[in-house]
Amino acid sequence: MKGDKDKAVVGVFSYLDDALSAVEFAKGSGYEYKVYSPVPNHHLEHATCDSRSPVRMFTLAGALFGITAGFTLAIMCSLDYPLRVSAKDIVSIPGFVVIGYECTILFGAIATLTGLCHLTRTPNIFRKLGYDPRFSYDKFGVVVSCPSSDVDAVSKGVEDSGAEEVNVENGL
């Protein structure tokens, strides 16, 4: 990343290959960027994401909490209100597996949804920097954040990548 980002260069593309070359330009130059696409595309995903999603850690934490909560709930309820059934122990682990399993699934799913919303910053009620409604219809968009001093170079790089239109907006 180079310096303070106070400008955003927005490139509008009709073709995926051109948008990919603009992403490669931004990555190669070390600038921060965002990509908007009208449809999910694995080529854009591979170009922009270098690692595995951290959502899986939210799922793991939720599942571990769920299994612990499920077994704890069942054990505490059986200790609070003991019922002897044919000489079995009051705390009979095989009988609590179903409750532990169901709580694992429930809390894992809730944690996954929470992680997705947190990491994608959804819902975002404010206008997104550089977003154009055409990016949801038929155009690809690449928004590159840069300092004011680099705007001309970044605009030229995005335009050389094949942008149909290049706009400069005020950054954060």
PyRosetta script that sets phi, psi and omega in degrees:
from pyrosetta import init, pose_from_sequence

init()
pose = pose_from_sequence("MKGDKDKAVVGVFSYLDDALSAVEFAKGSGYEYKVYSPVPNHHLEHATCDSRSPVRMFTLAGALFGITAGFTLAIMCSLDYPLRVSAKDIVSIPGFVVIGYECTILFGAIATLTGLCHLTRTPNIFRKLGYDPRFSYDKFGVVVSCPSSDVDAVSKGVEDSGAEEVNVENGL")
pose.set_psi(1, 140.5)
pose.set_omega(1, -175.8)
pose.set_phi(2, -113.6)
pose.set_psi(2, 108.6)
pose.set_omega(2, 170.5)
pose.set_phi(3, 60.7)
pose.set_psi(3, -165.7)
pose.set_omega(3, 179.0)
pose.set_phi(4, -79.0)
pose.set_psi(4, 138.4)
pose.set_omega(4, 179.6)
pose.set_phi(5, -96.9)
pose.set_psi(5, 110.3)
pose.set_omega(5, 178.3)
pose.set_phi(6, -127.2)
pose.set_psi(6, 5.6)
pose.set_omega(6, 174.4)
pose.set_phi(7, -134.8)
pose.set_psi(7, 153.8)
pose.set_omega(7, 177.0)
pose.set_phi(8, -129.5)
pose.set_psi(8, 125.5)
pose.set_omega(8, 177.0)
pose.set_phi(9, -99.0)
pose.set_psi(9, 121.2)
pose.set_omega(9, -175.8)
pose.set_phi(10, -108.3)
pose.set_psi(10, 120.6)
pose.set_omega(10, 176.2)
pose.set_phi(11, -107.1)
pose.set_psi(11, 133.0)
pose.set_omega(11, 178.8)
pose.set_phi(12, -107.5)
pose.set_psi(12, 125.8)
pose.set_omega(12, -175.3)
pose.set_phi(13, -125.9)
pose.set_psi(13, 143.0)
pose.set_omega(13, 174.2)
pose.set_phi(14, -93.2)
pose.set_psi(14, -24.5)
pose.set_omega(14, -174.1)
pose.set_phi(15, -116.0)
pose.set_psi(15, 140.7)
pose.set_omega(15, -179.3)
pose.set_phi(16, -61.1)
pose.set_psi(16, -41.8)
pose.set_omega(16, -178.1)
pose.set_phi(17, -60.4)
pose.set_psi(17, -38.7)
pose.set_omega(17, 178.6)
pose.set_phi(18, -67.2)
pose.set_psi(18, -41.9)
pose.set_omega(18, 177.8)
pose.set_phi(19, -63.5)
pose.set_psi(19, -39.2)
pose.set_omega(19, 177.7)
pose.set_phi(20, -63.5)
pose.set_psi(20, -39.2)
pose.set_omega(20, 179.1)
pose.set_phi(21, -69.3)
pose.set_psi(21, -31.3)
pose.set_omega(21, 175.1)
pose.set_phi(22, -68.5)
pose.set_psi(22, -37.2)
pose.set_omega(22, 176.2)
pose.set_phi(23, -64.0)
pose.set_psi(23, -43.4)
pose.set_omega(23, 178.3)
pose.set_phi(24, -63.2)
pose.set_psi(24, -37.6)
pose.set_omega(24, 176.4)
pose.set_phi(25, -61.7)
pose.set_psi(25, -47.2)
pose.set_omega(25, -178.5)
pose.set_phi(26, -65.2)
pose.set_psi(26, -42.0)
pose.set_omega(26, 178.5)
pose.set_phi(27, -65.5)
pose.set_psi(27, -43.7)
pose.set_omega(27, -178.8)
pose.set_phi(28, -65.8)
pose.set_psi(28, -30.9)
pose.set_omega(28, -179.6)
pose.set_phi(29, -87.3)
pose.set_psi(29, -10.2)
pose.set_omega(29, 177.4)
pose.set_phi(30, 84.0)
pose.set_psi(30, 19.1)
pose.set_omega(30, 179.5)
pose.set_phi(31, -90.5)
pose.set_psi(31, 156.1)
pose.set_omega(31, 174.3)
pose.set_phi(32, -82.1)
pose.set_psi(32, 141.4)
pose.set_omega(32, -175.8)
pose.set_phi(33, -146.5)
pose.set_psi(33, 161.6)
pose.set_omega(33, 173.6)
pose.set_phi(34, -132.1)
pose.set_psi(34, 147.3)
pose.set_omega(34, -179.9)
pose.set_phi(35, -122.8)
pose.set_psi(35, 133.5)
pose.set_omega(35, 174.6)
pose.set_phi(36, -115.2)
pose.set_psi(36, 136.3)
pose.set_omega(36, -177.2)
pose.set_phi(37, -137.2)
pose.set_psi(37, 142.0)
pose.set_omega(37, 178.5)
pose.set_phi(38, -73.2)
pose.set_psi(38, -21.0)
pose.set_omega(38, -180.0)
pose.set_phi(39, -140.1)
pose.set_psi(39, 153.0)
pose.set_omega(39, 174.7)
pose.set_phi(40, -63.9)
pose.set_psi(40, 140.2)
pose.set_omega(40, -178.0)
pose.set_phi(41, -146.0)
pose.set_psi(41, 126.3)
pose.set_omega(41, -176.9)
pose.set_phi(42, -70.7)
pose.set_psi(42, -24.2)
pose.set_omega(42, 177.0)
pose.set_phi(43, -66.1)
pose.set_psi(43, -43.6)
pose.set_omega(43, 176.6)
pose.set_phi(44, -65.8)
pose.set_psi(44, -38.9)
pose.set_omega(44, 179.9)
pose.set_phi(45, -62.0)
pose.set_psi(45, -44.8)
pose.set_omega(45, 179.4)
pose.set_phi(46, -68.0)
pose.set_psi(46, -32.9)
pose.set_omega(46, -179.7)
pose.set_phi(47, -73.9)
pose.set_psi(47, -31.6)
pose.set_omega(47, -175.1)
pose.set_phi(48, -98.6)
pose.set_psi(48, -28.1)
pose.set_omega(48, -175.8)
pose.set_phi(49, -106.0)
pose.set_psi(49, 120.2)
pose.set_omega(49, -179.3)
pose.set_phi(50, -96.7)
pose.set_psi(50, -13.6)
pose.set_omega(50, -174.7)
pose.set_phi(51, -134.6)
pose.set_psi(51, 174.1)
pose.set_omega(51, 177.4)
pose.set_phi(52, -76.4)
pose.set_psi(52, 153.8)
pose.set_omega(52, -176.3)
pose.set_phi(53, -68.6)
pose.set_psi(53, 136.9)
pose.set_omega(53, 176.7)
pose.set_phi(54, -77.9)
pose.set_psi(54, 1.0)
pose.set_omega(54, 178.7)
pose.set_phi(55, -61.2)
pose.set_psi(55, -30.3)
pose.set_omega(55, -178.4)
pose.set_phi(56, -61.8)
pose.set_psi(56, -29.3)
pose.set_omega(56, 177.3)
pose.set_phi(57, -70.4)
pose.set_psi(57, -35.0)
pose.set_omega(57, 174.2)
pose.set_phi(58, -63.3)
pose.set_psi(58, -43.0)
pose.set_omega(58, 179.7)
pose.set_phi(59, -62.6)
pose.set_psi(59, -44.9)
pose.set_omega(59, 179.6)
pose.set_phi(60, -62.3)
pose.set_psi(60, -45.6)
pose.set_omega(60, 179.7)
pose.set_phi(61, -62.7)
pose.set_psi(61, -42.6)
pose.set_omega(61, 178.4)
pose.set_phi(62, -64.3)
pose.set_psi(62, -40.7)
pose.set_omega(62, -179.7)
pose.set_phi(63, -67.3)
pose.set_psi(63, -42.6)
pose.set_omega(63, 178.1)
pose.set_phi(64, -64.8)
pose.set_psi(64, -40.7)
pose.set_omega(64, 175.5)
pose.set_phi(65, -63.3)
pose.set_psi(65, -41.5)
pose.set_omega(65, -178.7)
pose.set_phi(66, -63.8)
pose.set_psi(66, -44.3)
pose.set_omega(66, -179.5)
pose.set_phi(67, -68.0)
pose.set_psi(67, -37.1)
pose.set_omega(67, 176.8)
pose.set_phi(68, -66.3)
pose.set_psi(68, -44.8)
pose.set_omega(68, 179.8)
pose.set_phi(69, -65.4)
pose.set_psi(69, -39.4)
pose.set_omega(69, -179.6)
pose.set_phi(70, -64.3)
pose.set_psi(70, -48.0)
pose.set_omega(70, 179.2)
pose.set_phi(71, -68.0)
pose.set_psi(71, -38.5)
pose.set_omega(71, 179.1)
pose.set_phi(72, -63.6)
pose.set_psi(72, -44.1)
pose.set_omega(72, 178.6)
pose.set_phi(73, -59.5)
pose.set_psi(73, -48.0)
pose.set_omega(73, -177.8)
pose.set_phi(74, -66.2)
pose.set_psi(74, -41.4)
pose.set_omega(74, -179.1)
pose.set_phi(75, -67.8)
pose.set_psi(75, -44.7)
pose.set_omega(75, -178.6)
pose.set_phi(76, -65.9)
pose.set_psi(76, -38.0)
pose.set_omega(76, 177.4)
pose.set_phi(77, -65.4)
pose.set_psi(77, -39.8)
pose.set_omega(77, -179.2)
pose.set_phi(78, -72.2)
pose.set_psi(78, -30.8)
pose.set_omega(78, 176.1)
pose.set_phi(79, -75.2)
pose.set_psi(79, -33.1)
pose.set_omega(79, -179.6)
pose.set_phi(80, -73.0)
pose.set_psi(80, -34.5)
pose.set_omega(80, -178.6)
pose.set_phi(81, -132.3)
pose.set_psi(81, 77.1)
pose.set_omega(81, -174.2)
pose.set_phi(82, -71.8)
pose.set_psi(82, 132.7)
pose.set_omega(82, 174.2)
pose.set_phi(83, -127.8)
pose.set_psi(83, 117.3)
pose.set_omega(83, 178.0)
pose.set_phi(84, -82.6)
pose.set_psi(84, 126.5)
pose.set_omega(84, 178.1)
pose.set_phi(85, -123.7)
pose.set_psi(85, 110.6)
pose.set_omega(85, 177.2)
pose.set_phi(86, 43.6)
pose.set_psi(86, 53.2)
pose.set_omega(86, 172.8)
pose.set_phi(87, 64.0)
pose.set_psi(87, 21.2)
pose.set_omega(87, 174.5)
pose.set_phi(88, -81.7)
pose.set_psi(88, 160.0)
pose.set_omega(88, 176.7)
pose.set_phi(89, -66.7)
pose.set_psi(89, 154.6)
pose.set_omega(89, 176.8)
pose.set_phi(90, -64.1)
pose.set_psi(90, -45.0)
pose.set_omega(90, 177.5)
pose.set_phi(91, -97.6)
pose.set_psi(91, 98.1)
pose.set_omega(91, -178.4)
pose.set_phi(92, -111.6)
pose.set_psi(92, 100.2)
pose.set_omega(92, -172.7)
pose.set_phi(93, -55.5)
pose.set_psi(93, -44.2)
pose.set_omega(93, -178.9)
pose.set_phi(94, -57.8)
pose.set_psi(94, -28.6)
pose.set_omega(94, 179.0)
pose.set_phi(95, -74.6)
pose.set_psi(95, -17.3)
pose.set_omega(95, -176.9)
pose.set_phi(96, -98.9)
pose.set_psi(96, -2.2)
pose.set_omega(96, -176.6)
pose.set_phi(97, -62.8)
pose.set_psi(97, -39.9)
pose.set_omega(97, -178.6)
pose.set_phi(98, -63.3)
pose.set_psi(98, -44.5)
pose.set_omega(98, 179.5)
pose.set_phi(99, -64.7)
pose.set_psi(99, -42.8)
pose.set_omega(99, 177.4)
pose.set_phi(100, -62.0)
pose.set_psi(100, -41.7)
pose.set_omega(100, 179.4)
pose.set_phi(101, -63.9)
pose.set_psi(101, -46.5)
pose.set_omega(101, -178.4)
pose.set_phi(102, -64.4)
pose.set_psi(102, -39.5)
pose.set_omega(102, 177.0)
pose.set_phi(103, -67.8)
pose.set_psi(103, -34.1)
pose.set_omega(103, 176.0)
pose.set_phi(104, -60.9)
pose.set_psi(104, -47.6)
pose.set_omega(104, 179.3)
pose.set_phi(105, -64.1)
pose.set_psi(105, -45.4)
pose.set_omega(105, -177.8)
pose.set_phi(106, -61.8)
pose.set_psi(106, -53.9)
pose.set_omega(106, -176.7)
pose.set_phi(107, -71.3)
pose.set_psi(107, -31.1)
pose.set_omega(107, 174.8)
pose.set_phi(108, -64.1)
pose.set_psi(108, -41.7)
pose.set_omega(108, 179.2)
pose.set_phi(109, -68.2)
pose.set_psi(109, -42.0)
pose.set_omega(109, 178.7)
pose.set_phi(110, -64.4)
pose.set_psi(110, -41.6)
pose.set_omega(110, 178.9)
pose.set_phi(111, -66.6)
pose.set_psi(111, -36.3)
pose.set_omega(111, 177.2)
pose.set_phi(112, -63.6)
pose.set_psi(112, -46.2)
pose.set_omega(112, 178.4)
pose.set_phi(113, -62.6)
pose.set_psi(113, -42.5)
pose.set_omega(113, 177.5)
pose.set_phi(114, -62.5)
pose.set_psi(114, -44.0)
pose.set_omega(114, 178.5)
pose.set_phi(115, -62.8)
pose.set_psi(115, -41.6)
pose.set_omega(115, 177.2)
pose.set_phi(116, -61.5)
pose.set_psi(116, -46.2)
pose.set_omega(116, -179.7)
pose.set_phi(117, -64.9)
pose.set_psi(117, -38.9)
pose.set_omega(117, -179.5)
pose.set_phi(118, -68.8)
pose.set_psi(118, -46.6)
pose.set_omega(118, -175.1)
pose.set_phi(119, -75.2)
pose.set_psi(119, -27.2)
pose.set_omega(119, 177.6)
pose.set_phi(120, -94.8)
pose.set_psi(120, 2.4)
pose.set_omega(120, 179.4)
pose.set_phi(121, 54.9)
pose.set_psi(121, 44.0)
pose.set_omega(121, 180.0)
pose.set_phi(122, -104.6)
pose.set_psi(122, 140.3)
pose.set_omega(122, -5.8)
pose.set_phi(123, -80.4)
pose.set_psi(123, 142.7)
pose.set_omega(123, 177.5)
pose.set_phi(124, -111.4)
pose.set_psi(124, 104.7)
pose.set_omega(124, -174.7)
pose.set_phi(125, -84.8)
pose.set_psi(125, -9.5)
pose.set_omega(125, -179.9)
pose.set_phi(126, -93.2)
pose.set_psi(126, 157.4)
pose.set_omega(126, 178.8)
pose.set_phi(127, -65.1)
pose.set_psi(127, 132.8)
pose.set_omega(127, 179.9)
pose.set_phi(128, -81.3)
pose.set_psi(128, 141.0)
pose.set_omega(128, -179.5)
pose.set_phi(129, -62.7)
pose.set_psi(129, 123.6)
pose.set_omega(129, 175.6)
pose.set_phi(130, 81.7)
pose.set_psi(130, -1.9)
pose.set_omega(130, -177.2)
pose.set_phi(131, -72.8)
pose.set_psi(131, 139.0)
pose.set_omega(131, 176.8)
pose.set_phi(132, -128.0)
pose.set_psi(132, 135.2)
pose.set_omega(132, -178.9)
pose.set_phi(133, -56.8)
pose.set_psi(133, -22.7)
pose.set_omega(133, 177.7)
pose.set_phi(134, -64.4)
pose.set_psi(134, -22.6)
pose.set_omega(134, -180.0)
pose.set_phi(135, -69.1)
pose.set_psi(135, -16.9)
pose.set_omega(135, 176.2)
pose.set_phi(136, -95.3)
pose.set_psi(136, -6.6)
pose.set_omega(136, -175.7)
pose.set_phi(137, -108.4)
pose.set_psi(137, -65.0)
pose.set_omega(137, -174.4)
pose.set_phi(138, -148.4)
pose.set_psi(138, 7.6)
pose.set_omega(138, -177.4)
pose.set_phi(139, -121.7)
pose.set_psi(139, 155.0)
pose.set_omega(139, 173.0)
pose.set_phi(140, -100.6)
pose.set_psi(140, 146.5)
pose.set_omega(140, 179.8)
pose.set_phi(141, -130.3)
pose.set_psi(141, 138.6)
pose.set_omega(141, 174.0)
pose.set_phi(142, -125.9)
pose.set_psi(142, 122.1)
pose.set_omega(142, 180.0)
pose.set_phi(143, -111.8)
pose.set_psi(143, 118.3)
pose.set_omega(143, -178.0)
pose.set_phi(144, -111.0)
pose.set_psi(144, 122.1)
pose.set_omega(144, 177.2)
pose.set_phi(145, -87.9)
pose.set_psi(145, 135.4)
pose.set_omega(145, -178.1)
pose.set_phi(146, -155.3)
pose.set_psi(146, 162.8)
pose.set_omega(146, 174.1)
pose.set_phi(147, -70.9)
pose.set_psi(147, 159.9)
pose.set_omega(147, -178.7)
pose.set_phi(148, -58.1)
pose.set_psi(148, -32.0)
pose.set_omega(148, -177.0)
pose.set_phi(149, -70.4)
pose.set_psi(149, -21.7)
pose.set_omega(149, -176.5)
pose.set_phi(150, -101.6)
pose.set_psi(150, 5.8)
pose.set_omega(150, -173.9)
pose.set_phi(151, -59.4)
pose.set_psi(151, -43.7)
pose.set_omega(151, -178.1)
pose.set_phi(152, -63.7)
pose.set_psi(152, -43.4)
pose.set_omega(152, -179.5)
pose.set_phi(153, -65.9)
pose.set_psi(153, -41.7)
pose.set_omega(153, -179.5)
pose.set_phi(154, -69.0)
pose.set_psi(154, -41.1)
pose.set_omega(154, 177.6)
pose.set_phi(155, -60.3)
pose.set_psi(155, -41.7)
pose.set_omega(155, 178.8)
pose.set_phi(156, -65.6)
pose.set_psi(156, -42.0)
pose.set_omega(156, 179.2)
pose.set_phi(157, -63.8)
pose.set_psi(157, -40.7)
pose.set_omega(157, 178.7)
pose.set_phi(158, -69.5)
pose.set_psi(158, -39.8)
pose.set_omega(158, 179.1)
pose.set_phi(159, -66.9)
pose.set_psi(159, -39.2)
pose.set_omega(159, 177.6)
pose.set_phi(160, -66.6)
pose.set_psi(160, -21.8)
pose.set_omega(160, 177.6)
pose.set_phi(161, -74.5)
pose.set_psi(161, -13.5)
pose.set_omega(161, 177.3)
pose.set_phi(162, 115.5)
pose.set_psi(162, 20.5)
pose.set_omega(162, -179.7)
pose.set_phi(163, -69.3)
pose.set_psi(163, 137.4)
pose.set_omega(163, 175.8)
pose.set_phi(164, -76.6)
pose.set_psi(164, -29.7)
pose.set_omega(164, -175.0)
pose.set_phi(165, -148.3)
pose.set_psi(165, 136.8)
pose.set_omega(165, 178.0)
pose.set_phi(166, -127.5)
pose.set_psi(166, 124.8)
pose.set_omega(166, 179.1)
pose.set_phi(167, -122.4)
pose.set_psi(167, 151.4)
pose.set_omega(167, 175.0)
pose.set_phi(168, -116.1)
pose.set_psi(168, 127.8)
pose.set_omega(168, 179.7)
pose.set_phi(169, -122.4)
pose.set_psi(169, 158.4)
pose.set_omega(169, 174.2)
pose.set_phi(170, -70.0)
pose.set_psi(170, 137.7)
pose.set_omega(170, -178.6)
pose.set_phi(171, -81.1)
pose.set_psi(171, -153.8)
pose.set_omega(171, -175.6)
pose.set_phi(172, -67.8)
pose.dump_pdb("model.pdb")
